Amino acid sequence: MSASTLNRTRVRPFPSSVLVAAGLVVGFAVAQGTGIRALGGAILIGTGLAAARLWVGRRGWAAAIGLGLLYLAAFVLSHVLTLGLGVPAWASVAVVTLVSAGVTWAVADRPREPRGA
């Protein structure tokens, strides 16, 4: 590969929405599978912090705070749906994951139009 080919190759950034989805789903699966809720919480926090680092770099602090609050709200809402409304646990996790990952993609991961285009 020549240097000019390397310069033209565009690397796509890792989507933070994948971290959001993984944190919610894997965190729940680990907590449920092992019976150690703190372990699931550690996964949730770790993926949330990794996503937040990407959000700050891509969209700034305001977007990162908003998306972080959405991530936290999704975690809480999954519990409300299950414990308060009787929705099956995996269904509530799936719903909040789809919504929060979708919003995260739209806000932080979707390619932006070049300015002036």
Secondary structure, 3 states (H helix, E strand, C coil): CCHHHHHHCCCCCCCHHHHHHHHHHHHHHHHHHHCCHHHHHHHHHHHHHHHHHHHHHHHCHHHHHHHHHHHHHHHHHHHHHHHHCCCCHHHHHHHHHHHHHHHHHHHHHCCCCCCCC
